[in-house]
Amino acid sequence: MTIEQQIAQELSVKPNQVEAAVRLLDEGNTVPFISRYRKEATGGLNDEQLRDLSERLTYLRNLQEKKETCLASIEEQGLLTEELKKAILEATTQVAVDDLYRPYRPKRRTRATIAKEKGLEPLANIILLQMTTKTLEEEAKAFINPEKDVKSCDDAIAGACDIIAESISDEATYRTWIREATFKKGRIVSKAKEEGTESVYEMYYDFDENINKLPGHRVLALNRGEKEKVLKVSIDAPVEDILRYLEKNVIHKDNMNTNLYLKATCEDAYTRLIAPSIENEIRNDLTEMAEDGAIKVFGKNLGQLLMQPPIAGRNVLGWDPAFRTGCKIAVIDATGKVLDTTVVYPTAPQNKVEETKKVIKALIKKHNVTLISLGNGTASRESEQIIVEMLKEIPDKVEYVIVNEAGASVYSASKLATEEFPNFDVGQRSATSMARRLIDPLSELVKIDPKSIGVGQYQHDMNQKKLSEALGGVVEDCVNAVGVDLNTASVSLLEYVSGINKTLAKNIVDYRETNGRFNSRAELKKVPKLGPKAFEQCAGFMRISDGKNPLDATSVHPESYDAAKLLLEKLGFTTKDIASGSLAGISKQITNVKKLAEELDIGEMTLEDIVKELEKPGRDPREDMPLPILKSDVLEMKDLKEGMILKGTVRNVIDFGAFVDIGVHQDGLVHISQLSDKYIKHPLEAVSVGDVVDVQVLGVDEKKGRISLTMKIKK
């Protein structure tokens, strides 16, 4: 079976789809480009399928390379047999290849290699094959050699048993069975390193659970507790079952002279050589599975957060709350331009509440502010109280939203923020970011390292390279799904566009600043270092409003412009009709998609995409997402009563539930068991970050600051 065939089987798609996708990836095409503009070739594989395919392709190619390296090494040693070659070639995992290669891998000096140097291998064979009728002491006498540090029969037997123990440890079949038995029947056990100490890991101070039932979030929690030296974690394996299995496979004769030694050697092989490495392998496998699961959840959450709809056409006041240093204020217009900044001191120790109200009211009136974006950090609760009081005192309708300020401090102190706002201090930049997160969440959040956005679980304990790659892919998919305005997009946004790297993104902005706005997509070819391949990859995702060609404002790729124009001509329109909205409903005029696609010399999927885009040019997929809840009054934890039904916004989704913002500064937890009346394996089956949901209060613990919620509402 070829790699492509194996991937097709695993992903439940056709081999020709995988072959086409692999070819396109190898040619340097990006996932968003293939997903959007090469649907005919791949049979419509989407972004997620293509990323899974790419990841699996890399793994299987690395596996193939590992097999070739191992086979070459064994052949060089003159020990390669047809049976071994077949076993290695048929291995489906790197662990299986490692097991088969273990006996032939160059070793450091071990007890077994030292024993072989002492000439004890023949004695090991006598014991292992149970060939002697004498006592072992009698057999061992022949191997006593003081010059080689074999001074007694016991020394000879011990060395021979070391050789046998290593051969047992190197047997791939044994290791596979033991690994599976440990995973099926073994248990993860953890204890506190120091009794009586309090910590967040108390539930793991006397923890014991089946390995095969351990959820990912517990694996990561145990790892962190162990890393912080609070917990001692180990695997409790089915030792008796394993020893019986080894004895059954190693001892074939009823030979009293050797059996006792072989039993002891089996135990030594397991406890000294096999168990530690199997435990490490299982712990690593559990961690990798937990990380993959957590990264997937993080990615889904991040995608939902990035795809929150922009609140268009409103001037926003960003409020970055604080105590001693004051609350930083920034006002921006509907395009994100900063109109005003200041600092107010309504919170302790200054408590200048009335003065703050006066300043904010003046800013609202001066800049026609209709929305306040309040960060949820330190002093947010106190700031919200003041905002609500103030809103009741003014005649104009002004609402407020509490936004998650995760990553704002990272951004505001970054080189990027310094370049963007060289005359602002860190607080002014942070307040501006608070406001811009409402105007266009995607454009603002791409400036922040995805790991700092705060919608994951144990993200700092994971493989950072894998996490960065996965989250980078999520951001890339989101940016390209929405598209970017070529004449306003920042370097941070442009660098996530298909085919564009940091250098090209900077070159695009530099070109724009030097030559003025882009009037056509074709003008991109004049940007330094932006060659034909980069243009092909990026052009369809770049938008130009009011440009020379109305098609430049759509997601129709330049390679399909001729087909689009011919289509419009056949339907009695021209490109000038695109911006007018008069093309809505043109799909109803098409009676035979297949025939029309042939006439236009394009694929049916491409035709359908062109028609959808012409009907609603530049459509923003974020329109389908729920808008954030706009508020004008405050709710406190003491106001919550059991049974109360509220509307909230999902802020984070994790393995065991979802955290929902119901407006009391402490997100409530909807446990997985309370998310749906139907059985679900993971909370993501029921909710996503940004969802606006109805919840009912199950319980409130003011002392611990915990709120329990349910979505299984009983009225």
N, C-alpha and C positions, 0 to 999 in steps of 0.2 A: 504494500500500500504506500503510495506517495504521500508526501507531506500535505499536498493540496487535498488529496482524497480523505486523509485523516481529519483535516480541519473541517471539510465539508460535512463529514459524518458527525463530528462533535457539535457543529453549529446548526445542524439540520438544514443545510442549504445544498444546492447543486454544485458538483465539482467544477463545472464551467464558470459558475459565479466566483468561486474562490480563485480559480486560475486567472480570471480577468482582474480581480482585485489585487492579487499578488503581483501580476505584471505591472499594473498601474502604480502600485506602491514602490516597486523596484525602479520604476522610471522617474521617481522623485515627485509624484503627485501627492498632495495632502489629502487627509481624510475628508475634510469639508468639501474640497473640490470634487473628489470622486463621488461622494454621497450626493452632491447637488447636480453635477454636470456630466456624470458618466453612468447614469442609471441604466441605460441600455446595456452597457458592457457588463455590469455587475448584477443585473436583474433587480435593481432597486435596493441593494443593501444600504441600510441606514448608518448614521455615524457610530452608534453604539456597536452594531455588528462589525463594522469595519475596524473599530479600535480593538475589539475582542480578537478579531481575525489577525490583526497586526501583532498583537501581544503573543498570541499562540504561535504565529509564524516565527517570531524571534526565538521563542523557547525551543521549538522543534528543530530549528536550524542549529541552535547551540547544542542541542542533544545530538544531532547528527555529527557535528564537529567533534564532540566529546567521544562518540563511538569510534570515529576514524582515528583519533589520537590514541585511544586505548588499544585498538586493534593493531596499530602500527607498533606500539610499545611491546605488546605481547609477542608479535611476530618477530621483532628484533631480538627478543630473548629466546626465540626458537621454540616457544611453548604453545603456539596457536594451533588449536585443533578445529576441525570443521564444526564439531558440536558447540564448542565455546564461541566460535565466530557467529554461528546461527543464533545462539542465546543473546549475545550482545546486540546483534542487528535487530532482533525482535523485541528488545527491551523498550518499554514505553516511557520510562522516567529516568532522570539523571541518577536517582538513588539506586535504581535497579542496575544501572551500568556501573556505578561505584561498587556495589556489592560483588558483581562479577569480576571486576578488575582488582579488587582488594588483594587477592593472593599474589598478584603479579606487580603490584605497585611497589616502587622502591621504598624500602623501610629504613627507619632509623634503627640503631642497634637496640634490639629488644632482648628480653630474657631468652626467647626462642632462638634468635640469631646467634647469641653468645653460646647457647647450648650446642647449636649446629657446628660452630667453630671448634667446640671441644670434642667433636666427633660422636655426638650422642644420637644422631638421627637414626642409625640402625636400631638402637635400643628402643627409640620411640616407635618405629615400625613394628617391632616385636610386640610391644604392649598394645598398640592400636589394632593390629591384626590378630591379637590374642593367639600367637603362634607357639608360645612356649608351654612345655609340660613341667618345666622347672619352676622353682620359686623365682621371683624377680630379683631377689638378692643374689641368687646364683648366676642369673643372666647378667646382672649389673657388674659382677666382679671383673668381667673381661674389659670393662670400659673405664676402670679406675686408672687415672693417669695424673699423678701429682703435678707433672710439668704443665698440664693444661688446667690445673686447679680443680681436678676431679679426684678428691681425696678419699672418698668412701662410696659404698653402694648407694647410700642415701643421696649423695650429691649427684650420682649418675641418674638415678631414678627421677629425682626432682627436675634435672635438666631435660630429660626425655619427656616428662609430663608437660613441661613448659612448651616444648615443640608441638605436642599434641593439642594443648590448649589453644595455641595460636592457629593451628590448622582448623580446629573446630570454629574458632572465631571468624576465620576467613571464608567459611563455607556460605555461599550466597543463599542457598536454599534454607539453611538454618536461620540466617538473619531475617529473611523475608517472613518466615513463619513466626519468629519471635516478635518482630515488629508488629505484625497483624494481631497476634495474641495480646500483646501489651496494649494496643490501641482499643481492642474490643473489650478486654476484661480488666485492664489497668485503671488506676484511679490517680487523680491529682490531689495531693495532700499539701496543705500549708499550715505552718505554725508561726506564732509570734516569736521573733528572735529574743525579745526581752519581755517577760511576763509583767502584766500590770500597767504597761504603757498605753496611753490613749492615742489613737490616730484614726484617720479616715479608713484605715484598713481593718478595723475591728471585726468586721464580718468574716474576715479571712484568717483570724487568729486560730481557729480550730476548724479548718475547711477540708472537706473530703467529698469529691464528686467524680463520677465516671468520666474518663477521658473523652469517650465518644459522645457524651452529652453536654460537654462544657461549652457554653456560648462564648462567642468571640469577645464580648466586652469584659467577661470575667478573666479570660486569658490575658488580655492587655492590662487589667487591673492587677492581677497576680504578678505579671512581669514588672510593672512599675513598683509595686510593694517590695519586690525582691531587689530591684535596682536601687531603691532608696534604703536598703538594708533594714527594712521593718519586718519582712517576711522571710521565712525559709521554706522554699517550695521544692517538692520532690515528686517522683512518680512511684506509686506503690504497684509494682508489677505482679502478675500471677506467677510467682517464682516456682512454686511446686509443679505447676503444669509445664513450665518451661524446662525445668530440670528433668522431669519424666520424659519429655519429648526428646531432649538431647541424649539421654541415656538409651532410649529406645533406638535411636538412629546411630549411636556410636558403639554400643555394646551388642555384638551379634552372637556371642558364644557364652556358654555357661562355664566360664573359666575362672575359678576361684583365685588363681594366681594373678590375674590382671584386673578383674572386675572392680575390686575395691578401689584400685588406683584410678581406673577410668571414671568411676562415679565421682571421685574427688576432683578429677581433672575437668569433668563436665561442669561441676559447680564453680571451679576456679575460672574456667573459660567464660562462663556467663557473668559471674560477679565482678571479675577483674577486667575483662576485655569487651564483652558484648553489652552488658547492661548500661555502663556509662555512655557509650556511643549511641545506643538505641534511645536512651532517655534524652540525649541531646537532640537526636534526629526528630523525635516526636515533639519535643518542646519547640523546636524550630518549625516543624510542620504546622503545629497548632498556632504559633505566632504568625506564620505566613498566611494561613487561612483567615485568622482574625484580622490581620492587617488588610488583606484583600477585601474582606467584608466591610471593614471600617472605612477603607478608602472609597469603596463603592457608595456607601451611605453618605460619606462626606461629599463625594462628587455629585450625587443626586441633590443633596441639600444646597450645595454651592450653585448648581445649575438653576434651581428654583429661585434662589436669592438674586442671582444675576439677571434672571428673566422677569423680575418684578416690573410691572408697567410703570413708565414714567408718568409723573403728574405734570401735565403740560399746561402752559399758558398762565402760570401763577408766579408772582414774586414771593420768595421764601426767605424767612429769617432763620438762620441757623444759630442754635444755642448750645454751646459746649459748656456744661455745668462744672462748677468746682467750688471749693470753700475758700480757703485763704487767698488764693491767687485771683479770685473773681471769675465770673462767667464771661466767656468770650462770645461776642456776637458778630455775625456777618450777614449782610443782606445781599441776595443775588436776584437778578431778573430772570425771566423765563428762559433765557439762553444760557444761564449759568455765569453771566458776567457779575463780578463783585461790585456792588453799588456803595456799600458802606461797611465799616467795621468799628467796633468799640468794645469796651470792657465795663461790666457792671458788677456791683458787689452786694447782691441781695442776701447772701448766705453768711453764716458765721465765719469769722468773728466780726465782720463789719456790719452786717444786717441792715444795709441801706435799701430797704424794700421800697419805700415811697419814691426815692430818687430813681431806683431802677425802673419802676413802673412809668415814671415820667419820661425817661430816656426811650424806653421801648415803644411807648405810645407815639412819641414823636417820630420814631423810625417807621412805624407802621403807617402813619399818616403821610409822611414825606415820600415813601417809596411804594405806597399802595400795596402793602404786604397783606396777603390773605391766608397765609399758612406759616406756622412755626414748626421747625424741625428740631426737636429736643433730643440730645444724646442721652443714653440710658446709664451713663457712668456715675461716678461719685457726685453727690449733691443733686442728682436728677429728681429725686422725690421732692426735695425742698423747692427746687426750681419750678416743678410742675404746679405745686400749690400756688406759687406767686403768679404763674402764667394764667391759671384758671381764675384767680381773683381779678386779675387785670382785664381778662377778656369780658368779664361781667360788667366792667366799668366803661367799656367803649361801645359806641353805637354800631360800628361796622362788624360784619360777620367775619371773624377770624377763627380758624381752627388750628389744632396742633396735632402732631404725630410724634410718638416716641420712636426713635430709630436706634438700631443696634450700632453702637459706635466702635465695635471691634475693628481693630486695625487702623483706626483714625490716628492714634498717637504714632504708630509706626510710619504711616504715610507722611504726617505733618513734620516729622523730623528727618525725612529722607532727602536725598539729593534731588530727586524728581520734584518734590514740593518746593524746595529751595529755588530751583530753576523756574518753576511755574509762578511762585510768589516771592521774589527776592526781597521785597520790602516788608513782608509780613513776618510776624513772629510765629512760633509754633502754635499758639492758641488761636490766632486768626486763621491760620491754615486749617486747623481742626474744625473750627466753626463753619468755615466755607465748605468743608467736606460734608459736614452734617446736612447742610442745606442742599448741596448738589446730589446727595444720595436720594433725594426725593425727585428732583428734576429729571435725572437720568441715572438710575442705580448702576447700570452696566458701565457707562462711561467713567463713573467715579470709582467703582470697585475694582476695575482692571488695573488701577494704579497701585493696588495693595497686593502684597504677596498673598496668594490664595490661602496659605496655611494660617494667616493672621486674621482671617475674616470671622473665625469663631463659630462655624457651623459643623464641627466635627466632634470626634470623641477620641481622646488619647493621641491626637495627631502628632504630638512631639515625641511619642515613644515609637513611632513607626520608622520604616525604611524611608528616609527623607527623599532619596532619589526617586523611588517608585511613587511616593506621594506627590512630589512636584510634577512628575511626568503626567500622572493621572489628572491632577487638578488643572495643569496647563492645558491638557486636552479638553477638559470641560469648558474652560474659559474660551478656548479657540472655537469650539462648537457653538457656544452662545453668541460670540461676536459675529461669526459668519452667518448664523441663522438670522440675526437681526440686520446685518449689513452696516456699513459705516458711511457717514457723509464725508466724502473726500476733502471737502473744503473747510470742515470744522474739526475733524477727528484729531485727537492728540496723538503724540508718539506712542503713549501707553496703549491706546486703543488700536492703532494701526499695526503694531507689532504682533497682534494676535490674528490679523487677517491672513487668510491662506496665502502662502508663498512669500510673506513679508517678514523679515527679521528686524532686529533693532536698528541695524545700520540703514536698511532700506526705509524703515519708518521715519527715521531722522532725516534722510535725504528727501523724502516726500514733503515733510513739513518745511525743510529749508528751501526747497524749490518753490513751494507755495508762498513763503514769506518773501522770496526774491522776485518772483514773476507774477504774483497775484493769484487769484483763484483759478482752479482748473475749469476749463469750459467743455472738456470732453475726456472720456476715459482714454482715448488714444494718446492724449497728452502725457499720460503716465510713462510712455515709452521714452520721453525726454529726461526722465528722472535718472540721475547718475546711478549706474550699477543695476538698474532695473531692466533685466534682459527679457527676451521673448518668453522664457519658461515662467519667470515670476509674473509677468503680465498675464499669461494664460491662467495661472493659479488665482490671481487676486482680482482681476478685472470685474468679474460678475458680482463680487461682494462690495465693490466700491459704488457709491451712489453720488450723482451730481444733479442737484436741483437747478432748474432754469438754465440748463446747459444748451449746447448747440443741437444735441440729439436727444429727444424725449426718452428714448430707450435707455439712455445713461442713468435715468432716475429709477430704473427698474432692476430686478435681479436677472433679467435676460442677459445671457453672456454675449459679448461681441461676436463670438463665432457663430451665433444664431441670429444675428441682426437681419441678414438677407432673408432668412426663413420667416422671421417675424413680420418684416415689411411685406413680403409676398402674401402671408396669411391675412394681414390687414387689407391688402388690396383685393383679395378674393372675397372678403366679407364687406367690401365697400367702404373702407376707412383708410386713413393715413396715420402716420406717427403723430401728427398734430392733435389727433383725437385722444391720445393717451392721457394727457393731463386734464382733459375736460370731464372725465368720468363717464363719457358716452359709450364706453366699451363694456360697461357692466352688462352681463347676461349674454355675451357673445358665444359662450359655450353652447347655448341652446340652438345656435345657428349651425352647429357642426353635427351632422347626422352620421358621418362615417369617418371616425378618427383614423382608422388604419389607412384608408384610401388617401385622406388628406395628408397624413404624415409621409406617405410615399411621394405624393406630388411635391411636397416641400423638401424632400430628401433629408428628413430627420426622423428620429425614433418617436414612437407613440408617447412614451413617457416625457420626452423633451417637449413635444407638442402640448401635452396636457399642462406641463409647468409653464410654458409660455402663455397659454390661454389664461391660466389662473392669475398670472402676473399682470397681463394686460387688462383683465377685468378689475383688478384692484392693485394698481401699480404701487410699488414700495410699501406693501402691507407689512405692518410690524407684528410679528407673532406674539409679542408681549401683550397685545390687546386682549388676548383670551385669558390672561391671568387676573386674579382678583386684586383690586386696588387696596392699598392699606387702609385701615380704619382711621378716619379722621375724627378727632375728639374735641369736645368743648367743655367737658367737666372731668373731675377726678374721682377715682374710686380708691379706697384704702383697704388694706387687708382686714381691718376691724369691721368694714362694711359687709364683708362676705358672710353669707349664711348658707348652711347646708341645704341643698336643693335648689339654690339660685341658678337660673339659666342666663348665660352671658354669651356674647360674641367675642371671639378672640382670634389672634393671628398666630399661626404655627411658626415658632422661631427656630426650633432645632428638632431634628428627628434622629433618634439613636436606637440601638438594638432593642431596648426594653420599653420604648414608648416615645412620646413626643412632648416637648415643652411648649406651652401655649401662653402667649402674652394676653392677659385679660385686663391690663391697664392698672395693675397695682404694684408695679416695679419688681414684683417677684413672680416669675413665670410659674404657672401651675403645671404639674405633671399629669399627663394622661397615660396611664400604664397601658402596655400593649393589650392587656385583657379588657380594657375599657374603651378601646378604639372602635370596635365594630361588633355587631351581633354575630357576624360570621367569623369562622376561625381564620386567622391570618398568621403566616410564618414570620412576617416582618412588618413593622409599622409603616414602611414605605408603600405597602399595599393599600393603606387606608388614607394616609396624609402625606403632604409635601411641605417643605419650607415655603412660607408665604401664603399658604391656604388660609382663608377666613372661615372659621368653623364655629358652630354652636356647641357650647360645653355646659355641663352642670357641675356645681360644686359638690364634691363628696365629703371633703373634710378640710379643716384649716388648723394648722399648728403655728400660731403667731410666734411662740417662743423659739421654735426652730426655723421659722420662716418658710414653712412648707405648705403647699396648696395641692390637694388631690382633686383631679377633675375626671369627668367621664364624658364620652361622646354618645353613650347609650342613654339618651335622655328619657327620663320618666316624668310625665306631666300629671 
